[in-house]
Amino acid sequence: MPIGDEPRNWDVHTWHAVMAGVADRSDWKIYAVPQAAGAIELQIESTSAVEQAPPFQVTVRWAGAQALAWDGQRNYVVKSTLDHGLMWQWPEQMTPPQLSQGTRWTIGWLRLDEMVELQLSQLQDAE
């Protein structure tokens, strides 16, 4: 039963889902939100009915542009991939928090030399 700020208790959404017998899988939406001066903010949102850990990895790929700058937030670390892609990774040595349905986090940003279409993907576990 959810009790205030007790970290070992489920949040209300998780409790309701468990009581209803819903075995929900981990589910996230990823957003690329344009900001001032050409920056693009990367956000994740939990869409699962139950609490879940944030994705271990979020990958952004594009064609035709060059990345000028980038950074991670909320403990995410940016790793370069191919010529036109970056990965934001949760540190393996850190235990991720459990996030409630509707929680939306900014995990980082990037700036490209021109606006292009981005392909966003995520990997839930480090395996």
Secondary structure, DSSP 8 states (H G I E B T S, - for coil): ---TT-TTS--HHHHHHHHTT------EEEEEEE-GGGEEEEEEEE-SSS-B---SEEEEE-SS--EEEEEE-TT-EEEE-STTEEEEE--TTS----B-TT-EEEEEEEEESS----EEEEE-S--
